[in-house]
Amino acid sequence: MTNMNLNRMLAVLAMMVAGGAQGAEMPELARKMNCTACHDIDKTIVGPSWISVAKKYKGVTSFTFDDKDYPLVEGLMMKVSKGGTGNWITTPYPMPANDAMGTKQDEIRELVTFILDLKK
């Protein structure tokens, strides 16, 4: 089992023990990648709460990025990686690119998967 899979399992287990998404803690990776400057698990800061993101995409199987459809996780990874606007009306500020060079895709996938798992 890779560290990424182990970390994901531990995060989901912690969320379940804590009583669901509201009890989930922000993963250390989110702090390291500075996601916490704009996002929180259950509160809107500059960007939407991650629970709101999970609810928005519950049951959704694809995501359109730059006018092209992708499987949901891959499309959201592109959005997180390259940034942009247009998916949320909560803020006038665009999401900055978090991995424009594509060197952190494993970490981006881990965070996107964590966020989507909050809907459970």
Backbone atoms as SQL, in Angstrom:
CREATE TABLE atoms (id INTEGER PRIMARY KEY, chain TEXT, resi INTEGER, resn TEXT, atom TEXT, x REAL, y REAL, z REAL);
INSERT INTO atoms VALUES
  (1, 'A', 1, 'MET', 'N', 0.856, -1.177, 0.000),
  (2, 'A', 1, 'MET', 'CA', 0.000, 0.000, 0.000),
  (3, 'A', 1, 'MET', 'C', 0.900, 1.237, 0.000),
  (4, 'A', 2, 'THR', 'N', 0.588, 2.171, -0.872),
  (5, 'A', 2, 'THR', 'CA', 1.405, 3.379, -0.949),
  (6, 'A', 2, 'THR', 'C', 1.070, 4.313, 0.206),
  (7, 'A', 3, 'ASN', 'N', 1.986, 5.253, 0.474),
  (8, 'A', 3, 'ASN', 'CA', 1.742, 6.245, 1.521),
  (9, 'A', 3, 'ASN', 'C', 0.488, 7.051, 1.220),
  (10, 'A', 4, 'MET', 'N', 0.269, 7.376, -0.078),
  (11, 'A', 4, 'MET', 'CA', -0.893, 8.164, -0.453),
  (12, 'A', 4, 'MET', 'C', -2.179, 7.411, -0.103),
  (13, 'A', 5, 'ASN', 'N', -2.244, 6.109, -0.429),
  (14, 'A', 5, 'ASN', 'CA', -3.429, 5.322, -0.118),
  (15, 'A', 5, 'ASN', 'C', -3.611, 5.166, 1.380),
  (16, 'A', 6, 'LEU', 'N', -2.523, 4.963, 2.100),
  (17, 'A', 6, 'LEU', 'CA', -2.591, 4.842, 3.548),
  (18, 'A', 6, 'LEU', 'C', -3.075, 6.152, 4.166),
  (19, 'A', 7, 'ASN', 'N', -2.541, 7.282, 3.715),
  (20, 'A', 7, 'ASN', 'CA', -2.972, 8.582, 4.237),
  (21, 'A', 7, 'ASN', 'C', -4.446, 8.814, 3.960),
  (22, 'A', 8, 'ARG', 'N', -4.895, 8.456, 2.769),
  (23, 'A', 8, 'ARG', 'CA', -6.307, 8.629, 2.414),
  (24, 'A', 8, 'ARG', 'C', -7.186, 7.769, 3.302),
  (25, 'A', 9, 'MET', 'N', -6.788, 6.507, 3.506),
  (26, 'A', 9, 'MET', 'CA', -7.567, 5.616, 4.365),
  (27, 'A', 9, 'MET', 'C', -7.635, 6.158, 5.782),
  (28, 'A', 10, 'LEU', 'N', -6.514, 6.658, 6.281),
  (29, 'A', 10, 'LEU', 'CA', -6.491, 7.202, 7.636),
  (30, 'A', 10, 'LEU', 'C', -7.373, 8.443, 7.753),
  (31, 'A', 11, 'ALA', 'N', -7.362, 9.288, 6.721),
  (32, 'A', 11, 'ALA', 'CA', -8.199, 10.492, 6.742),
  (33, 'A', 11, 'ALA', 'C', -9.677, 10.128, 6.745),
  (34, 'A', 12, 'VAL', 'N', -10.067, 9.169, 5.917),
  (35, 'A', 12, 'VAL', 'CA', -11.473, 8.747, 5.862),
  (36, 'A', 12, 'VAL', 'C', -11.866, 8.079, 7.175),
  (37, 'A', 13, 'LEU', 'N', -10.985, 7.249, 7.735),
  (38, 'A', 13, 'LEU', 'CA', -11.264, 6.599, 9.016),
  (39, 'A', 13, 'LEU', 'C', -11.424, 7.646, 10.115),
  (40, 'A', 14, 'ALA', 'N', -10.555, 8.645, 10.136),
  (41, 'A', 14, 'ALA', 'CA', -10.658, 9.712, 11.135),
  (42, 'A', 14, 'ALA', 'C', -11.984, 10.446, 10.989),
  (43, 'A', 15, 'MET', 'N', -12.403, 10.675, 9.758),
  (44, 'A', 15, 'MET', 'CA', -13.662, 11.354, 9.497),
  (45, 'A', 15, 'MET', 'C', -14.830, 10.512, 10.031),
  (46, 'A', 16, 'MET', 'N', -14.779, 9.202, 9.802),
  (47, 'A', 16, 'MET', 'CA', -15.854, 8.338, 10.257),
  (48, 'A', 16, 'MET', 'C', -15.908, 8.296, 11.780),
  (49, 'A', 17, 'VAL', 'N', -14.760, 8.175, 12.426),
  (50, 'A', 17, 'VAL', 'CA', -14.700, 8.132, 13.882),
  (51, 'A', 17, 'VAL', 'C', -15.192, 9.445, 14.480),
  (52, 'A', 18, 'ALA', 'N', -14.865, 10.560, 13.809),
  (53, 'A', 18, 'ALA', 'CA', -15.251, 11.870, 14.322),
  (54, 'A', 18, 'ALA', 'C', -16.718, 12.182, 14.074),
  (55, 'A', 19, 'GLY', 'N', -17.414, 11.356, 13.332),
  (56, 'A', 19, 'GLY', 'CA', -18.842, 11.578, 13.155),
  (57, 'A', 19, 'GLY', 'C', -19.221, 12.182, 11.829),
  (58, 'A', 20, 'GLY', 'N', -18.463, 11.931, 10.795),
  (59, 'A', 20, 'GLY', 'CA', -18.836, 12.428, 9.473),
  (60, 'A', 20, 'GLY', 'C', -17.978, 13.586, 9.037),
  (61, 'A', 21, 'ALA', 'N', -18.417, 14.231, 7.967),
  (62, 'A', 21, 'ALA', 'CA', -17.622, 15.277, 7.334),
  (63, 'A', 21, 'ALA', 'C', -17.356, 16.449, 8.261),
  (64, 'A', 22, 'GLN', 'N', -18.336, 16.820, 9.093),
  (65, 'A', 22, 'GLN', 'CA', -18.118, 17.948, 9.965),
  (66, 'A', 22, 'GLN', 'C', -16.984, 17.682, 10.954),
  (67, 'A', 23, 'GLY', 'N', -16.703, 16.417, 11.223),
  (68, 'A', 23, 'GLY', 'CA', -15.627, 16.070, 12.129),
  (69, 'A', 23, 'GLY', 'C', -14.300, 15.855, 11.432),
  (70, 'A', 24, 'ALA', 'N', -14.279, 15.970, 10.111),
  (71, 'A', 24, 'ALA', 'CA', -13.053, 15.730, 9.358),
  (72, 'A', 24, 'ALA', 'C', -12.056, 16.855, 9.625),
  (73, 'A', 25, 'GLU', 'N', -10.811, 16.498, 9.634),
  (74, 'A', 25, 'GLU', 'CA', -9.757, 17.483, 9.793),
  (75, 'A', 25, 'GLU', 'C', -9.087, 17.724, 8.458),
  (76, 'A', 26, 'MET', 'N', -8.649, 18.949, 8.259),
  (77, 'A', 26, 'MET', 'CA', -7.940, 19.311, 7.041),
  (78, 'A', 26, 'MET', 'C', -6.653, 18.482, 6.970),
  (79, 'A', 27, 'PRO', 'N', -6.431, 17.792, 5.880),
  (80, 'A', 27, 'PRO', 'CA', -5.206, 16.996, 5.760),
  (81, 'A', 27, 'PRO', 'C', -3.954, 17.880, 5.784),
  (82, 'A', 28, 'GLU', 'N', -2.892, 17.347, 6.310),
  (83, 'A', 28, 'GLU', 'CA', -1.626, 18.090, 6.362),
  (84, 'A', 28, 'GLU', 'C', -1.192, 18.524, 4.964),
  (85, 'A', 29, 'LEU', 'N', -1.462, 17.705, 3.973),
  (86, 'A', 29, 'LEU', 'CA', -1.115, 18.041, 2.592),
  (87, 'A', 29, 'LEU', 'C', -1.803, 19.342, 2.158),
  (88, 'A', 30, 'ALA', 'N', -3.029, 19.563, 2.608),
  (89, 'A', 30, 'ALA', 'CA', -3.746, 20.803, 2.267),
  (90, 'A', 30, 'ALA', 'C', -3.051, 22.018, 2.864),
  (91, 'A', 31, 'ARG', 'N', -2.520, 21.853, 4.065),
  (92, 'A', 31, 'ARG', 'CA', -1.770, 22.951, 4.678),
  (93, 'A', 31, 'ARG', 'C', -0.465, 23.193, 3.904),
  (94, 'A', 32, 'LYS', 'N', 0.212, 22.107, 3.582),
  (95, 'A', 32, 'LYS', 'CA', 1.489, 22.188, 2.858),
  (96, 'A', 32, 'LYS', 'C', 1.317, 22.879, 1.505),
  (97, 'A', 33, 'MET', 'N', 0.195, 22.612, 0.825),
  (98, 'A', 33, 'MET', 'CA', -0.021, 23.190, -0.499),
  (99, 'A', 33, 'MET', 'C', -0.772, 24.524, -0.433),
  (100, 'A', 34, 'ASN', 'N', -0.982, 25.023, 0.789),
  (101, 'A', 34, 'ASN', 'CA', -1.593, 26.323, 1.041),
  (102, 'A', 34, 'ASN', 'C', -3.075, 26.397, 0.642),
  (103, 'A', 35, 'CYS', 'N', -3.746, 25.271, 0.574),
  (104, 'A', 35, 'CYS', 'CA', -5.184, 25.260, 0.274),
  (105, 'A', 35, 'CYS', 'C', -5.966, 25.964, 1.376),
  (106, 'A', 36, 'THR', 'N', -5.441, 25.902, 2.607),
  (107, 'A', 36, 'THR', 'CA', -6.148, 26.451, 3.756),
  (108, 'A', 36, 'THR', 'C', -6.210, 27.976, 3.752),
  (109, 'A', 37, 'ALA', 'N', -5.476, 28.613, 2.868),
  (110, 'A', 37, 'ALA', 'CA', -5.584, 30.075, 2.753),
  (111, 'A', 37, 'ALA', 'C', -6.953, 30.473, 2.207),
  (112, 'A', 38, 'CYS', 'N', -7.572, 29.597, 1.422),
  (113, 'A', 38, 'CYS', 'CA', -8.858, 29.917, 0.783),
  (114, 'A', 38, 'CYS', 'C', -9.975, 28.944, 1.122),
  (115, 'A', 39, 'HIS', 'N', -9.659, 27.755, 1.637),
  (116, 'A', 39, 'HIS', 'CA', -10.672, 26.718, 1.862),
  (117, 'A', 39, 'HIS', 'C', -10.613, 26.179, 3.281),
  (118, 'A', 40, 'ASP', 'N', -11.780, 25.751, 3.744),
  (119, 'A', 40, 'ASP', 'CA', -11.918, 25.053, 5.016),
  (120, 'A', 40, 'ASP', 'C', -12.822, 23.853, 4.748),
  (121, 'A', 41, 'ILE', 'N', -12.851, 22.924, 5.667),
  (122, 'A', 41, 'ILE', 'CA', -13.701, 21.753, 5.500),
  (123, 'A', 41, 'ILE', 'C', -15.179, 22.160, 5.427),
  (124, 'A', 42, 'ASP', 'N', -15.626, 22.970, 6.376),
  (125, 'A', 42, 'ASP', 'CA', -17.060, 23.243, 6.461),
  (126, 'A', 42, 'ASP', 'C', -17.432, 24.725, 6.478),
  (127, 'A', 43, 'LYS', 'N', -16.491, 25.609, 6.178),
  (128, 'A', 43, 'LYS', 'CA', -16.786, 27.042, 6.137),
  (129, 'A', 43, 'LYS', 'C', -16.271, 27.638, 4.835),
  (130, 'A', 44, 'THR', 'N', -17.029, 28.589, 4.289),
  (131, 'A', 44, 'THR', 'CA', -16.563, 29.346, 3.141),
  (132, 'A', 44, 'THR', 'C', -15.569, 30.376, 3.640),
  (133, 'A', 45, 'ILE', 'N', -14.419, 30.439, 3.010),
  (134, 'A', 45, 'ILE', 'CA', -13.438, 31.479, 3.335),
  (135, 'A', 45, 'ILE', 'C', -13.408, 32.365, 2.095),
  (136, 'A', 46, 'VAL', 'N', -12.407, 32.228, 1.268),
  (137, 'A', 46, 'VAL', 'CA', -12.390, 32.899, -0.032),
  (138, 'A', 46, 'VAL', 'C', -13.046, 31.986, -1.057),
  (139, 'A', 47, 'GLY', 'N', -12.705, 30.719, -0.987),
  (140, 'A', 47, 'GLY', 'CA', -13.321, 29.714, -1.848),
  (141, 'A', 47, 'GLY', 'C', -14.354, 28.937, -1.069),
  (142, 'A', 48, 'PRO', 'N', -15.097, 28.080, -1.744),
  (143, 'A', 48, 'PRO', 'CA', -16.155, 27.312, -1.078),
  (144, 'A', 48, 'PRO', 'C', -15.588, 26.301, -0.081),
  (145, 'A', 49, 'SER', 'N', -16.425, 25.922, 0.886),
  (146, 'A', 49, 'SER', 'CA', -16.014, 24.859, 1.804),
  (147, 'A', 49, 'SER', 'C', -15.871, 23.566, 1.007),
  (148, 'A', 50, 'TRP', 'N', -15.027, 22.682, 1.494),
  (149, 'A', 50, 'TRP', 'CA', -14.839, 21.426, 0.784),
  (150, 'A', 50, 'TRP', 'C', -16.069, 20.532, 0.888),
  (151, 'A', 51, 'ILE', 'N', -16.858, 20.694, 1.945),
  (152, 'A', 51, 'ILE', 'CA', -18.115, 19.942, 2.026),
  (153, 'A', 51, 'ILE', 'C', -19.061, 20.418, 0.932),
  (154, 'A', 52, 'SER', 'N', -19.099, 21.730, 0.682),
  (155, 'A', 52, 'SER', 'CA', -19.942, 22.258, -0.397),
  (156, 'A', 52, 'SER', 'C', -19.505, 21.713, -1.745),
  (157, 'A', 53, 'VAL', 'N', -18.204, 21.614, -1.947),
  (158, 'A', 53, 'VAL', 'CA', -17.680, 21.064, -3.203),
  (159, 'A', 53, 'VAL', 'C', -18.113, 19.602, -3.331),
  (160, 'A', 54, 'ALA', 'N', -17.951, 18.831, -2.257),
  (161, 'A', 54, 'ALA', 'CA', -18.330, 17.415, -2.288),
  (162, 'A', 54, 'ALA', 'C', -19.815, 17.255, -2.597),
  (163, 'A', 55, 'LYS', 'N', -20.650, 18.092, -1.977),
  (164, 'A', 55, 'LYS', 'CA', -22.099, 18.005, -2.225),
  (165, 'A', 55, 'LYS', 'C', -22.431, 18.385, -3.663),
  (166, 'A', 56, 'LYS', 'N', -21.770, 19.399, -4.191),
  (167, 'A', 56, 'LYS', 'CA', -22.042, 19.837, -5.565),
  (168, 'A', 56, 'LYS', 'C', -21.769, 18.717, -6.563),
  (169, 'A', 57, 'TYR', 'N', -20.733, 17.939, -6.318),
  (170, 'A', 57, 'TYR', 'CA', -20.337, 16.911, -7.278),
  (171, 'A', 57, 'TYR', 'C', -20.814, 15.503, -6.903),
  (172, 'A', 58, 'LYS', 'N', -21.650, 15.383, -5.879),
  (173, 'A', 58, 'LYS', 'CA', -22.197, 14.072, -5.511),
  (174, 'A', 58, 'LYS', 'C', -23.027, 13.545, -6.673),
  (175, 'A', 59, 'GLY', 'N', -22.720, 12.363, -7.115),
  (176, 'A', 59, 'GLY', 'CA', -23.454, 11.743, -8.212),
  (177, 'A', 59, 'GLY', 'C', -23.015, 12.203, -9.601),
  (178, 'A', 60, 'VAL', 'N', -22.117, 13.167, -9.664),
  (179, 'A', 60, 'VAL', 'CA', -21.618, 13.686, -10.945),
  (180, 'A', 60, 'VAL', 'C', -20.465, 12.800, -11.401),
  (181, 'A', 61, 'THR', 'N', -20.395, 12.527, -12.689),
  (182, 'A', 61, 'THR', 'CA', -19.342, 11.639, -13.190),
  (183, 'A', 61, 'THR', 'C', -18.339, 12.330, -14.095),
  (184, 'A', 62, 'SER', 'N', -18.620, 13.587, -14.491),
  (185, 'A', 62, 'SER', 'CA', -17.671, 14.271, -15.372),
  (186, 'A', 62, 'SER', 'C', -17.557, 15.741, -14.984),
  (187, 'A', 63, 'PHE', 'N', -16.519, 16.373, -15.472),
  (188, 'A', 63, 'PHE', 'CA', -16.256, 17.787, -15.214),
  (189, 'A', 63, 'PHE', 'C', -15.730, 18.397, -16.509),
  (190, 'A', 64, 'THR', 'N', -16.267, 19.545, -16.871),
  (191, 'A', 64, 'THR', 'CA', -15.829, 20.229, -18.080),
  (192, 'A', 64, 'THR', 'C', -14.782, 21.270, -17.726),
  (193, 'A', 65, 'PHE', 'N', -13.639, 21.169, -18.366),
  (194, 'A', 65, 'PHE', 'CA', -12.554, 22.127, -18.172),
  (195, 'A', 65, 'PHE', 'C', -12.076, 22.561, -19.550),
  (196, 'A', 66, 'ASP', 'N', -12.008, 23.870, -19.753),
  (197, 'A', 66, 'ASP', 'CA', -11.622, 24.415, -21.069),
  (198, 'A', 66, 'ASP', 'C', -12.431, 23.789, -22.201),
  (199, 'A', 67, 'ASP', 'N', -13.745, 23.711, -21.983),
  (200, 'A', 67, 'ASP', 'CA', -14.698, 23.211, -22.984),
  (201, 'A', 67, 'ASP', 'C', -14.495, 21.751, -23.374),
  (202, 'A', 68, 'LYS', 'N', -13.847, 20.977, -22.524),
  (203, 'A', 68, 'LYS', 'CA', -13.662, 19.558, -22.789),
  (204, 'A', 68, 'LYS', 'C', -14.110, 18.773, -21.561),
  (205, 'A', 69, 'ASP', 'N', -14.858, 17.697, -21.787),
  (206, 'A', 69, 'ASP', 'CA', -15.320, 16.859, -20.683),
  (207, 'A', 69, 'ASP', 'C', -14.254, 15.843, -20.284),
  (208, 'A', 70, 'TYR', 'N', -14.129, 15.674, -18.957),
  (209, 'A', 70, 'TYR', 'CA', -13.187, 14.717, -18.373),
  (210, 'A', 70, 'TYR', 'C', -13.924, 13.908, -17.310),
  (211, 'A', 71, 'PRO', 'N', -13.425, 12.707, -16.986),
  (212, 'A', 71, 'PRO', 'CA', -13.953, 12.026, -15.803),
  (213, 'A', 71, 'PRO', 'C', -13.796, 12.978, -14.601),
  (214, 'A', 72, 'LEU', 'N', -14.707, 12.898, -13.655),
  (215, 'A', 72, 'LEU', 'CA', -14.778, 13.879, -12.574),
  (216, 'A', 72, 'LEU', 'C', -13.447, 14.144, -11.880),
  (217, 'A', 73, 'VAL', 'N', -12.788, 13.117, -11.391),
  (218, 'A', 73, 'VAL', 'CA', -11.545, 13.336, -10.645),
  (219, 'A', 73, 'VAL', 'C', -10.497, 14.010, -11.523),
  (220, 'A', 74, 'GLU', 'N', -10.329, 13.536, -12.738),
  (221, 'A', 74, 'GLU', 'CA', -9.317, 14.113, -13.623),
  (222, 'A', 74, 'GLU', 'C', -9.655, 15.567, -13.976),
  (223, 'A', 75, 'GLY', 'N', -10.921, 15.860, -14.205),
  (224, 'A', 75, 'GLY', 'CA', -11.327, 17.229, -14.506),
  (225, 'A', 75, 'GLY', 'C', -11.102, 18.164, -13.337),
  (226, 'A', 76, 'LEU', 'N', -11.462, 17.705, -12.130),
  (227, 'A', 76, 'LEU', 'CA', -11.228, 18.538, -10.947),
  (228, 'A', 76, 'LEU', 'C', -9.734, 18.708, -10.672),
  (229, 'A', 77, 'MET', 'N', -8.964, 17.679, -10.969),
  (230, 'A', 77, 'MET', 'CA', -7.509, 17.819, -10.830),
  (231, 'A', 77, 'MET', 'C', -6.987, 18.922, -11.747),
  (232, 'A', 78, 'MET', 'N', -7.513, 18.980, -12.962),
  (233, 'A', 78, 'MET', 'CA', -7.096, 20.037, -13.890),
  (234, 'A', 78, 'MET', 'C', -7.483, 21.402, -13.348),
  (235, 'A', 79, 'LYS', 'N', -8.690, 21.505, -12.789),
  (236, 'A', 79, 'LYS', 'CA', -9.154, 22.775, -12.227),
  (237, 'A', 79, 'LYS', 'C', -8.246, 23.210, -11.078),
  (238, 'A', 80, 'VAL', 'N', -7.934, 22.301, -10.183),
  (239, 'A', 80, 'VAL', 'CA', -7.056, 22.628, -9.055),
  (240, 'A', 80, 'VAL', 'C', -5.659, 22.971, -9.558),
  (241, 'A', 81, 'SER', 'N', -5.184, 22.216, -10.513),
  (242, 'A', 81, 'SER', 'CA', -3.830, 22.427, -11.036),
  (243, 'A', 81, 'SER', 'C', -3.687, 23.758, -11.760),
  (244, 'A', 82, 'LYS', 'N', -4.642, 24.061, -12.626),
  (245, 'A', 82, 'LYS', 'CA', -4.516, 25.236, -13.493),
  (246, 'A', 82, 'LYS', 'C', -5.293, 26.451, -13.011),
  (247, 'A', 83, 'GLY', 'N', -6.205, 26.267, -12.050),
  (248, 'A', 83, 'GLY', 'CA', -6.968, 27.379, -11.501),
  (249, 'A', 83, 'GLY', 'C', -8.051, 27.862, -12.444),
  (250, 'A', 84, 'GLY', 'N', -8.617, 29.033, -12.128),
  (251, 'A', 84, 'GLY', 'CA', -9.626, 29.622, -12.993),
  (252, 'A', 84, 'GLY', 'C', -10.856, 30.078, -12.233),
  (253, 'A', 85, 'THR', 'N', -11.880, 30.456, -12.969),
  (254, 'A', 85, 'THR', 'CA', -13.130, 30.949, -12.394),
  (255, 'A', 85, 'THR', 'C', -14.303, 30.246, -13.037),
  (256, 'A', 86, 'GLY', 'N', -15.488, 30.568, -12.545),
  (257, 'A', 86, 'GLY', 'CA', -16.696, 30.126, -13.222),
  (258, 'A', 86, 'GLY', 'C', -17.452, 28.986, -12.597),
  (259, 'A', 87, 'ASN', 'N', -16.923, 28.321, -11.587),
  (260, 'A', 87, 'ASN', 'CA', -17.627, 27.188, -11.006),
  (261, 'A', 87, 'ASN', 'C', -18.404, 27.561, -9.746),
  (262, 'A', 88, 'TRP', 'N', -18.060, 28.673, -9.129),
  (263, 'A', 88, 'TRP', 'CA', -18.688, 29.095, -7.880),
  (264, 'A', 88, 'TRP', 'C', -18.969, 30.590, -7.953),
  (265, 'A', 89, 'ILE', 'N', -20.069, 30.992, -7.358),
  (266, 'A', 89, 'ILE', 'CA', -20.417, 32.405, -7.334),
  (267, 'A', 89, 'ILE', 'C', -20.097, 33.003, -5.959),
  (268, 'A', 90, 'THR', 'N', -19.407, 32.266, -5.121),
  (269, 'A', 90, 'THR', 'CA', -19.147, 32.712, -3.755),
  (270, 'A', 90, 'THR', 'C', -18.089, 33.794, -3.671),
  (271, 'A', 91, 'THR', 'N', -17.313, 33.969, -4.708),
  (272, 'A', 91, 'THR', 'CA', -16.208, 34.910, -4.628),
  (273, 'A', 91, 'THR', 'C', -15.881, 35.479, -6.005),
  (274, 'A', 92, 'PRO', 'N', -15.436, 36.713, -6.047),
  (275, 'A', 92, 'PRO', 'CA', -15.015, 37.286, -7.331),
  (276, 'A', 92, 'PRO', 'C', -13.568, 36.920, -7.677),
  (277, 'A', 93, 'TYR', 'N', -12.898, 36.219, -6.793),
  (278, 'A', 93, 'TYR', 'CA', -11.484, 35.904, -6.989),
  (279, 'A', 93, 'TYR', 'C', -11.308, 34.570, -7.700),
  (280, 'A', 94, 'PRO', 'N', -10.439, 34.524, -8.694),
  (281, 'A', 94, 'PRO', 'CA', -10.179, 33.243, -9.366),
  (282, 'A', 94, 'PRO', 'C', -9.344, 32.324, -8.478),
  (283, 'A', 95, 'MET', 'N', -9.531, 31.047, -8.674),
  (284, 'A', 95, 'MET', 'CA', -8.672, 30.079, -7.985),
  (285, 'A', 95, 'MET', 'C', -7.317, 30.115, -8.668),
  (286, 'A', 96, 'PRO', 'N', -6.250, 30.313, -7.896),
  (287, 'A', 96, 'PRO', 'CA', -4.919, 30.355, -8.518),
  (288, 'A', 96, 'PRO', 'C', -4.488, 28.959, -8.972),
  (289, 'A', 97, 'ALA', 'N', -3.587, 28.927, -9.920),
  (290, 'A', 97, 'ALA', 'CA', -3.001, 27.657, -10.344),
  (291, 'A', 97, 'ALA', 'C', -2.195, 27.088, -9.182),
  (292, 'A', 98, 'ASN', 'N', -2.374, 25.818, -8.927),
  (293, 'A', 98, 'ASN', 'CA', -1.660, 25.158, -7.836),
  (294, 'A', 98, 'ASN', 'C', -0.603, 24.188, -8.326),
  (295, 'A', 99, 'ASP', 'N', -0.614, 23.913, -9.610),
  (296, 'A', 99, 'ASP', 'CA', 0.366, 22.975, -10.172),
  (297, 'A', 99, 'ASP', 'C', 0.422, 23.161, -11.685),
  (298, 'A', 100, 'ALA', 'N', 0.671, 24.376, -12.098),
  (299, 'A', 100, 'ALA', 'CA', 0.673, 24.696, -13.527),
  (300, 'A', 100, 'ALA', 'C', 1.658, 23.840, -14.321),
  (301, 'A', 101, 'MET', 'N', 2.738, 23.417, -13.690),
  (302, 'A', 101, 'MET', 'CA', 3.756, 22.610, -14.376),
  (303, 'A', 101, 'MET', 'C', 3.444, 21.110, -14.353),
  (304, 'A', 102, 'GLY', 'N', 2.433, 20.711, -13.571),
  (305, 'A', 102, 'GLY', 'CA', 2.032, 19.309, -13.537),
  (306, 'A', 102, 'GLY', 'C', 2.962, 18.399, -12.765),
  (307, 'A', 103, 'THR', 'N', 3.679, 18.943, -11.793),
  (308, 'A', 103, 'THR', 'CA', 4.643, 18.138, -11.039),
  (309, 'A', 103, 'THR', 'C', 4.088, 17.581, -9.729),
  (310, 'A', 104, 'LYS', 'N', 2.864, 17.971, -9.365),
  (311, 'A', 104, 'LYS', 'CA', 2.287, 17.557, -8.082),
  (312, 'A', 104, 'LYS', 'C', 0.983, 16.785, -8.274),
  (313, 'A', 105, 'GLN', 'N', 0.854, 16.062, -9.343),
  (314, 'A', 105, 'GLN', 'CA', -0.412, 15.418, -9.665),
  (315, 'A', 105, 'GLN', 'C', -0.833, 14.354, -8.650),
  (316, 'A', 106, 'ASP', 'N', 0.109, 13.638, -8.062),
  (317, 'A', 106, 'ASP', 'CA', -0.259, 12.652, -7.035),
  (318, 'A', 106, 'ASP', 'C', -0.890, 13.346, -5.834),
  (319, 'A', 107, 'GLU', 'N', -0.308, 14.472, -5.427),
  (320, 'A', 107, 'GLU', 'CA', -0.841, 15.225, -4.293),
  (321, 'A', 107, 'GLU', 'C', -2.202, 15.838, -4.630),
  (322, 'A', 108, 'ILE', 'N', -2.332, 16.378, -5.840),
  (323, 'A', 108, 'ILE', 'CA', -3.605, 16.964, -6.265),
  (324, 'A', 108, 'ILE', 'C', -4.685, 15.879, -6.280),
  (325, 'A', 109, 'ARG', 'N', -4.369, 14.710, -6.804),
  (326, 'A', 109, 'ARG', 'CA', -5.339, 13.604, -6.831),
  (327, 'A', 109, 'ARG', 'C', -5.747, 13.223, -5.405),
  (328, 'A', 110, 'GLU', 'N', -4.794, 13.148, -4.506),
  (329, 'A', 110, 'GLU', 'CA', -5.094, 12.799, -3.119),
  (330, 'A', 110, 'GLU', 'C', -6.066, 13.814, -2.506),
  (331, 'A', 111, 'LEU', 'N', -5.836, 15.096, -2.732),
  (332, 'A', 111, 'LEU', 'CA', -6.717, 16.130, -2.176),
  (333, 'A', 111, 'LEU', 'C', -8.103, 16.101, -2.821),
  (334, 'A', 112, 'VAL', 'N', -8.162, 15.973, -4.136),
  (335, 'A', 112, 'VAL', 'CA', -9.458, 15.919, -4.825),
  (336, 'A', 112, 'VAL', 'C', -10.251, 14.713, -4.331),
  (337, 'A', 113, 'THR', 'N', -9.614, 13.586, -4.192),
  (338, 'A', 113, 'THR', 'CA', -10.296, 12.382, -3.717),
  (339, 'A', 113, 'THR', 'C', -10.771, 12.567, -2.281),
  (340, 'A', 114, 'PHE', 'N', -9.941, 13.176, -1.441),
  (341, 'A', 114, 'PHE', 'CA', -10.342, 13.458, -0.067),
  (342, 'A', 114, 'PHE', 'C', -11.592, 14.332, -0.048),
  (343, 'A', 115, 'ILE', 'N', -11.591, 15.380, -0.856),
  (344, 'A', 115, 'ILE', 'CA', -12.726, 16.303, -0.902),
  (345, 'A', 115, 'ILE', 'C', -13.992, 15.576, -1.353),
  (346, 'A', 116, 'LEU', 'N', -13.908, 14.813, -2.421),
  (347, 'A', 116, 'LEU', 'CA', -15.076, 14.099, -2.915),
  (348, 'A', 116, 'LEU', 'C', -15.577, 13.068, -1.915),
  (349, 'A', 117, 'ASP', 'N', -14.685, 12.485, -1.118),
  (350, 'A', 117, 'ASP', 'CA', -15.088, 11.510, -0.106),
  (351, 'A', 117, 'ASP', 'C', -15.864, 12.151, 1.042),
  (352, 'A', 118, 'LEU', 'N', -15.814, 13.469, 1.168),
  (353, 'A', 118, 'LEU', 'CA', -16.546, 14.155, 2.232),
  (354, 'A', 118, 'LEU', 'C', -18.056, 14.050, 2.060),
  (355, 'A', 119, 'LYS', 'N', -18.519, 13.725, 0.867),
  (356, 'A', 119, 'LYS', 'CA', -19.960, 13.638, 0.599),
  (357, 'A', 119, 'LYS', 'C', -20.585, 12.405, 1.217),
  (358, 'A', 120, 'LYS', 'N', -19.771, 11.446, 1.614),
  (359, 'A', 120, 'LYS', 'CA', -20.292, 10.161, 2.135),
  (360, 'A', 120, 'LYS', 'C', -20.785, 10.298, 3.550);
